[in-house]
Amino acid sequence: MSDTTGPPGTLSIERDDRPSIAVVTVRGEIDLATTPALKAAFGEALAGKPPTLVVDLSGVGFLASVGLTQLVILARDMPEGTALRIVASGRAVLRPVQLTGLEHSLPLYPTMEAALAAE
């Protein structure tokens, strides 16, 4: 497990590598200042070529458009053979996703349990 922290109190990213799943848990605010750390965490998680990448955004309190763009890029550029699952349950994440119509494009799950159980 690794931990990357942005500016104090702004963003916390933890990675948990499981046998066939890499989990990236994000807490705090995703904005212009913190998106580079998020992008780096995605790259590190995918470097191990996991069959599944779960991004848990349930602890995110703010999602700026640059963060939303990063999620779209992640979904678009997933390596062949790797499934993406995004846990999004809070209004701070779901509202911008819905306003942009991306709920039909991003693989969203309401809970970590649902994301881990998905086939």
Backbone as JSON Lines, residues from 0, in Angstrom:
{"i":0,"aa":"M","n":[0.84,-1.17,0.0],"ca":[0.0,0.0,0.0],"c":[0.89,1.23,0.0]}
{"i":1,"aa":"S","n":[0.5,2.22,-0.77],"ca":[1.26,3.47,-0.78],"c":[0.32,4.61,-0.44]}
{"i":2,"aa":"D","n":[0.9,5.71,-0.02],"ca":[0.12,6.88,0.35],"c":[0.77,8.1,-0.27]}
{"i":3,"aa":"T","n":[-0.01,8.86,-1.02],"ca":[0.46,10.1,-1.61],"c":[-0.44,11.2,-1.11]}
{"i":4,"aa":"T","n":[0.15,12.23,-0.58],"ca":[-0.65,13.32,-0.04],"c":[-0.29,14.61,-0.74]}
{"i":5,"aa":"G","n":[-1.31,15.35,-1.16],"ca":[-1.12,16.65,-1.78],"c":[-0.95,17.69,-0.69]}
{"i":6,"aa":"P","n":[-1.28,18.93,-0.99],"ca":[-1.2,19.98,0.01],"c":[-2.0,19.59,1.26]}
{"i":7,"aa":"P","n":[-1.55,19.99,2.44],"ca":[-2.19,19.57,3.69],"c":[-3.7,19.74,3.67]}
{"i":8,"aa":"G","n":[-4.4,18.66,3.99],"ca":[-5.85,18.69,4.08],"c":[-6.58,18.71,2.76]}
{"i":9,"aa":"T","n":[-5.86,18.61,1.65],"ca":[-6.5,18.73,0.35],"c":[-6.79,17.38,-0.3]}
{"i":10,"aa":"L","n":[-5.81,16.5,-0.36],"ca":[-6.0,15.23,-1.05],"c":[-5.17,14.14,-0.41]}
{"i":11,"aa":"S","n":[-5.78,12.99,-0.26],"ca":[-5.08,11.8,0.22],"c":[-5.38,10.68,-0.76]}
{"i":12,"aa":"I","n":[-4.33,9.99,-1.18],"ca":[-4.47,8.88,-2.12],"c":[-3.77,7.67,-1.53]}
{"i":13,"aa":"E","n":[-4.5,6.57,-1.43],"ca":[-3.92,5.32,-0.95],"c":[-4.1,4.25,-2.02]}
{"i":14,"aa":"R","n":[-3.11,3.42,-2.15],"ca":[-3.18,2.32,-3.11],"c":[-3.07,1.01,-2.37]}
{"i":15,"aa":"D","n":[-3.93,0.08,-2.73],"ca":[-3.93,-1.25,-2.13],"c":[-3.9,-2.26,-3.27]}
{"i":16,"aa":"D","n":[-2.78,-2.94,-3.41],"ca":[-2.65,-3.94,-4.47],"c":[-3.06,-5.3,-3.94]}
{"i":17,"aa":"R","n":[-4.11,-5.84,-4.51],"ca":[-4.62,-7.16,-4.14],"c":[-4.24,-8.13,-5.24]}
{"i":18,"aa":"P","n":[-4.47,-9.44,-5.05],"ca":[-4.02,-10.4,-6.07],"c":[-4.45,-10.09,-7.5]}
{"i":19,"aa":"S","n":[-5.7,-9.72,-7.73],"ca":[-6.12,-9.44,-9.11],"c":[-6.77,-8.07,-9.26]}
{"i":20,"aa":"I","n":[-6.67,-7.26,-8.21],"ca":[-7.31,-5.95,-8.23],"c":[-6.39,-4.91,-7.59]}
{"i":21,"aa":"A","n":[-6.22,-3.79,-8.27],"ca":[-5.54,-2.64,-7.67],"c":[-6.62,-1.66,-7.26]}
{"i":22,"aa":"V","n":[-6.56,-1.19,-6.02],"ca":[-7.55,-0.24,-5.52],"c":[-6.84,1.08,-5.22]}
{"i":23,"aa":"V","n":[-7.36,2.15,-5.79],"ca":[-6.87,3.5,-5.51],"c":[-8.0,4.22,-4.78]}
{"i":24,"aa":"T","n":[-7.75,4.57,-3.52],"ca":[-8.75,5.26,-2.7],"c":[-8.37,6.72,-2.58]}
{"i":25,"aa":"V","n":[-9.31,7.58,-2.94],"ca":[-9.05,9.02,-2.97],"c":[-9.98,9.71,-1.98]}
{"i":26,"aa":"R","n":[-9.39,10.61,-1.18],"ca":[-10.17,11.4,-0.23],"c":[-9.74,12.86,-0.34]}
{"i":27,"aa":"G","n":[-10.7,13.76,-0.28],"ca":[-10.38,15.19,-0.31],"c":[-10.91,15.86,-1.55]}
{"i":28,"aa":"E","n":[-10.13,16.8,-2.07],"ca":[-10.54,17.62,-3.2],"c":[-9.7,17.3,-4.43]}
{"i":29,"aa":"I","n":[-10.38,17.07,-5.54],"ca":[-9.7,16.85,-6.81],"c":[-9.85,18.13,-7.63]}
{"i":30,"aa":"D","n":[-8.73,18.84,-7.78],"ca":[-8.74,20.11,-8.5],"c":[-7.45,20.24,-9.3]}
{"i":31,"aa":"L","n":[-7.2,21.42,-9.83],"ca":[-6.01,21.64,-10.66],"c":[-4.72,21.32,-9.92]}
{"i":32,"aa":"A","n":[-4.67,21.65,-8.64],"ca":[-3.45,21.43,-7.85],"c":[-3.22,19.96,-7.51]}
{"i":33,"aa":"T","n":[-4.29,19.18,-7.4],"ca":[-4.15,17.8,-6.94],"c":[-4.24,16.75,-8.04]}
{"i":34,"aa":"T","n":[-4.69,17.16,-9.22],"ca":[-4.85,16.19,-10.31],"c":[-3.54,15.52,-10.72]}
{"i":35,"aa":"P","n":[-2.39,16.21,-10.72],"ca":[-1.15,15.5,-11.07],"c":[-0.85,14.31,-10.15]}
{"i":36,"aa":"A","n":[-1.13,14.45,-8.86],"ca":[-0.91,13.33,-7.93],"c":[-1.87,12.19,-8.24]}
{"i":37,"aa":"L","n":[-3.09,12.53,-8.62],"ca":[-4.08,11.51,-8.98],"c":[-3.64,10.76,-10.24]}
{"i":38,"aa":"K","n":[-3.2,11.51,-11.24],"ca":[-2.72,10.9,-12.48],"c":[-1.54,9.97,-12.21]}
{"i":39,"aa":"A","n":[-0.62,10.4,-11.36],"ca":[0.54,9.57,-11.01],"c":[0.1,8.3,-10.29]}
{"i":40,"aa":"A","n":[-0.87,8.41,-9.41],"ca":[-1.36,7.23,-8.68],"c":[-2.01,6.23,-9.63]}
{"i":41,"aa":"F","n":[-2.74,6.72,-10.62],"ca":[-3.33,5.83,-11.62],"c":[-2.23,5.11,-12.4]}
{"i":42,"aa":"G","n":[-1.21,5.85,-12.8],"ca":[-0.09,5.25,-13.54],"c":[0.63,4.19,-12.74]}
{"i":43,"aa":"E","n":[0.88,4.47,-11.46],"ca":[1.55,3.5,-10.59],"c":[0.7,2.25,-10.42]}
{"i":44,"aa":"A","n":[-0.59,2.43,-10.24],"ca":[-1.48,1.28,-10.06],"c":[-1.54,0.42,-11.31]}
{"i":45,"aa":"L","n":[-1.53,1.04,-12.48],"ca":[-1.61,0.3,-13.73],"c":[-0.28,-0.32,-14.14]}
{"i":46,"aa":"A","n":[0.82,0.15,-13.57],"ca":[2.14,-0.39,-13.91],"c":[2.25,-1.87,-13.59]}
{"i":47,"aa":"G","n":[1.52,-2.32,-12.57],"ca":[1.52,-3.73,-12.21],"c":[0.62,-4.59,-13.08]}
{"i":48,"aa":"K","n":[-0.02,-3.99,-14.07],"ca":[-0.91,-4.66,-15.01],"c":[-1.99,-5.5,-14.32]}
{"i":49,"aa":"P","n":[-2.75,-4.88,-13.41],"ca":[-3.81,-5.63,-12.73],"c":[-4.96,-5.91,-13.69]}
{"i":50,"aa":"P","n":[-5.67,-7.03,-13.51],"ca":[-6.86,-7.29,-14.33],"c":[-7.97,-6.26,-14.09]}
{"i":51,"aa":"T","n":[-7.99,-5.7,-12.87],"ca":[-9.03,-4.72,-12.53],"c":[-8.42,-3.57,-11.73]}
{"i":52,"aa":"L","n":[-8.85,-2.35,-12.07],"ca":[-8.49,-1.17,-11.3],"c":[-9.78,-0.59,-10.73]}
{"i":53,"aa":"V","n":[-9.85,-0.5,-9.41],"ca":[-10.99,0.13,-8.74],"c":[-10.53,1.48,-8.2]}
{"i":54,"aa":"V","n":[-11.23,2.53,-8.58],"ca":[-10.95,3.88,-8.08],"c":[-12.09,4.26,-7.15]}
{"i":55,"aa":"D","n":[-11.78,4.38,-5.87],"ca":[-12.8,4.69,-4.86],"c":[-12.82,6.19,-4.61]}
{"i":56,"aa":"L","n":[-13.87,6.84,-5.08],"ca":[-14.03,8.28,-4.91],"c":[-15.07,8.62,-3.85]}
{"i":57,"aa":"S","n":[-15.44,7.65,-3.03],"ca":[-16.49,7.89,-2.04],"c":[-16.08,8.92,-0.99]}
{"i":58,"aa":"G","n":[-14.78,9.17,-0.83],"ca":[-14.31,10.16,0.13],"c":[-13.96,11.5,-0.48]}
{"i":59,"aa":"V","n":[-14.36,11.72,-1.73],"ca":[-14.05,12.98,-2.41],"c":[-15.14,14.0,-2.11]}
{"i":60,"aa":"G","n":[-14.72,15.18,-1.67],"ca":[-15.65,16.25,-1.33],"c":[-15.8,17.31,-2.4]}
{"i":61,"aa":"F","n":[-14.9,17.29,-3.39],"ca":[-14.95,18.26,-4.49],"c":[-14.29,17.65,-5.71]}
{"i":62,"aa":"L","n":[-14.97,17.74,-6.86],"ca":[-14.43,17.23,-8.11],"c":[-14.52,18.33,-9.16]}
{"i":63,"aa":"A","n":[-13.39,18.94,-9.47],"ca":[-13.33,19.99,-10.49],"c":[-13.34,19.35,-11.88]}
{"i":64,"aa":"S","n":[-13.58,20.17,-12.88],"ca":[-13.65,19.65,-14.25],"c":[-12.35,18.98,-14.68]}
{"i":65,"aa":"V","n":[-11.22,19.46,-14.19],"ca":[-9.93,18.85,-14.53],"c":[-9.85,17.42,-13.98]}
{"i":66,"aa":"G","n":[-10.44,17.18,-12.84],"ca":[-10.49,15.83,-12.27],"c":[-11.41,14.93,-13.06]}
{"i":67,"aa":"L","n":[-12.53,15.49,-13.48],"ca":[-13.47,14.74,-14.31],"c":[-12.81,14.36,-15.63]}
{"i":68,"aa":"T","n":[-12.07,15.3,-16.19],"ca":[-11.33,15.03,-17.42],"c":[-10.34,13.89,-17.21]}
{"i":69,"aa":"Q","n":[-9.67,13.88,-16.07],"ca":[-8.7,12.82,-15.78],"c":[-9.38,11.45,-15.72]}
{"i":70,"aa":"L","n":[-10.6,11.39,-15.17],"ca":[-11.34,10.13,-15.13],"c":[-11.72,9.66,-16.53]}
{"i":71,"aa":"V","n":[-12.1,10.6,-17.38],"ca":[-12.44,10.26,-18.77],"c":[-11.21,9.75,-19.5]}
{"i":72,"aa":"I","n":[-10.08,10.4,-19.3],"ca":[-8.82,9.96,-19.93],"c":[-8.44,8.57,-19.42]}
{"i":73,"aa":"L","n":[-8.58,8.35,-18.13],"ca":[-8.28,7.04,-17.56],"c":[-9.14,5.97,-18.2]}
{"i":74,"aa":"A","n":[-10.44,6.22,-18.29],"ca":[-11.36,5.24,-18.88],"c":[-11.03,4.99,-20.35]}
{"i":75,"aa":"R","n":[-10.7,6.05,-21.07],"ca":[-10.38,5.93,-22.5],"c":[-9.09,5.16,-22.74]}
{"i":76,"aa":"D","n":[-8.1,5.38,-21.87],"ca":[-6.77,4.82,-22.1],"c":[-6.46,3.57,-21.28]}
{"i":77,"aa":"M","n":[-7.48,2.92,-20.74],"ca":[-7.22,1.7,-19.96],"c":[-6.51,0.67,-20.83]}
{"i":78,"aa":"P","n":[-5.49,0.02,-20.27],"ca":[-4.81,-1.02,-21.04],"c":[-5.77,-2.16,-21.38]}
{"i":79,"aa":"E","n":[-5.54,-2.77,-22.52],"ca":[-6.36,-3.91,-22.91],"c":[-6.24,-5.0,-21.85]}
{"i":80,"aa":"G","n":[-7.36,-5.57,-21.47],"ca":[-7.36,-6.63,-20.47],"c":[-7.5,-6.13,-19.04]}
{"i":81,"aa":"T","n":[-7.6,-4.82,-18.85],"ca":[-7.79,-4.26,-17.51],"c":[-9.15,-3.58,-17.45]}
{"i":82,"aa":"A","n":[-9.96,-3.99,-16.48],"ca":[-11.29,-3.4,-16.29],"c":[-11.19,-2.25,-15.3]}
{"i":83,"aa":"L","n":[-11.95,-1.2,-15.55],"ca":[-12.01,-0.05,-14.65],"c":[-13.35,-0.05,-13.95]}
{"i":84,"aa":"R","n":[-13.32,0.2,-12.64],"ca":[-14.54,0.36,-11.84],"c":[-14.36,1.57,-10.94]}
{"i":85,"aa":"I","n":[-15.3,2.49,-11.0],"ca":[-15.22,3.72,-10.21],"c":[-16.32,3.72,-9.17]}
{"i":86,"aa":"V","n":[-15.93,3.83,-7.9],"ca":[-16.9,3.91,-6.81],"c":[-17.23,5.38,-6.6]}
{"i":87,"aa":"A","n":[-18.49,5.73,-6.82],"ca":[-18.93,7.11,-6.67],"c":[-20.29,7.11,-5.99]}
{"i":88,"aa":"S","n":[-20.33,7.63,-4.79],"ca":[-21.59,7.63,-4.06],"c":[-21.99,9.02,-3.57]}
{"i":89,"aa":"G","n":[-21.04,9.92,-3.49],"ca":[-21.33,11.25,-2.95],"c":[-21.75,12.25,-4.01]}
{"i":90,"aa":"R","n":[-22.5,13.23,-3.59],"ca":[-22.98,14.28,-4.49],"c":[-21.83,15.04,-5.16]}
{"i":91,"aa":"A","n":[-20.73,15.22,-4.45],"ca":[-19.6,15.98,-4.99],"c":[-19.03,15.34,-6.25]}
{"i":92,"aa":"V","n":[-19.16,14.03,-6.37],"ca":[-18.68,13.32,-7.57],"c":[-19.83,13.07,-8.54]}
{"i":93,"aa":"L","n":[-20.95,12.59,-8.03],"ca":[-22.05,12.22,-8.92],"c":[-22.66,13.41,-9.66]}
{"i":94,"aa":"R","n":[-22.75,14.54,-9.01],"ca":[-23.38,15.71,-9.65],"c":[-22.63,16.15,-10.91]}
{"i":95,"aa":"P","n":[-21.31,16.37,-10.85],"ca":[-20.63,16.76,-12.09],"c":[-20.66,15.66,-13.16]}
{"i":96,"aa":"V","n":[-20.61,14.41,-12.72],"ca":[-20.69,13.31,-13.68],"c":[-22.04,13.33,-14.39]}
{"i":97,"aa":"Q","n":[-23.11,13.52,-13.64],"ca":[-24.45,13.55,-14.22],"c":[-24.67,14.79,-15.08]}
{"i":98,"aa":"L","n":[-24.19,15.94,-14.64],"ca":[-24.36,17.18,-15.41],"c":[-23.69,17.11,-16.77]}
{"i":99,"aa":"T","n":[-22.62,16.35,-16.86],"ca":[-21.89,16.21,-18.12],"c":[-22.33,14.99,-18.93]}
{"i":100,"aa":"G","n":[-23.26,14.2,-18.38],"ca":[-23.75,13.02,-19.08],"c":[-22.78,11.85,-19.07]}
{"i":101,"aa":"L","n":[-21.78,11.9,-18.23],"ca":[-20.75,10.85,-18.23],"c":[-21.15,9.61,-17.45]}
{"i":102,"aa":"E","n":[-22.32,9.63,-16.8],"ca":[-22.74,8.43,-16.07],"c":[-22.97,7.25,-17.01]}
{"i":103,"aa":"H","n":[-23.13,7.53,-18.31],"ca":[-23.31,6.46,-19.29],"c":[-21.98,5.99,-19.87]}
{"i":104,"aa":"S","n":[-20.92,6.76,-19.65],"ca":[-19.6,6.44,-20.2],"c":[-18.63,5.88,-19.19]}
{"i":105,"aa":"L","n":[-18.79,6.27,-17.94],"ca":[-17.87,5.81,-16.89],"c":[-18.48,4.62,-16.15]}
{"i":106,"aa":"P","n":[-17.67,3.62,-15.83],"ca":[-18.16,2.44,-15.11],"c":[-18.32,2.73,-13.62]}
{"i":107,"aa":"L","n":[-19.49,3.26,-13.24],"ca":[-19.74,3.7,-11.87],"c":[-20.42,2.62,-11.04]}
{"i":108,"aa":"Y","n":[-20.03,2.56,-9.78],"ca":[-20.61,1.63,-8.81],"c":[-20.92,2.41,-7.54]}
{"i":109,"aa":"P","n":[-22.03,2.07,-6.87],"ca":[-22.43,2.84,-5.68],"c":[-21.62,2.55,-4.43]}
{"i":110,"aa":"T","n":[-20.99,1.38,-4.37],"ca":[-20.21,0.99,-3.19],"c":[-18.96,0.22,-3.6]}
{"i":111,"aa":"M","n":[-18.01,0.15,-2.68],"ca":[-16.81,-0.65,-2.92],"c":[-17.19,-2.12,-3.09]}
{"i":112,"aa":"E","n":[-18.13,-2.58,-2.28],"ca":[-18.57,-3.97,-2.35],"c":[-19.11,-4.3,-3.74]}
{"i":113,"aa":"A","n":[-19.92,-3.4,-4.29],"ca":[-20.48,-3.62,-5.62],"c":[-19.38,-3.64,-6.68]}
{"i":114,"aa":"A","n":[-18.42,-2.75,-6.56],"ca":[-17.31,-2.7,-7.52],"c":[-16.46,-3.96,-7.46]}
{"i":115,"aa":"L","n":[-16.19,-4.44,-6.25],"ca":[-15.37,-5.64,-6.1],"c":[-16.11,-6.89,-6.56]}
{"i":116,"aa":"A","n":[-17.43,-6.9,-6.44],"ca":[-18.22,-8.08,-6.81],"c":[-18.56,-8.12,-8.29]}
{"i":117,"aa":"A","n":[-18.4,-7.02,-9.0],"ca":[-18.77,-6.95,-10.42],"c":[-17.92,-7.9,-11.25]}
{"i":118,"aa":"E","n":[-18.53,-8.43,-12.25],"ca":[-17.84,-9.35,-13.17],"c":[-17.66,-8.7,-14.51]}
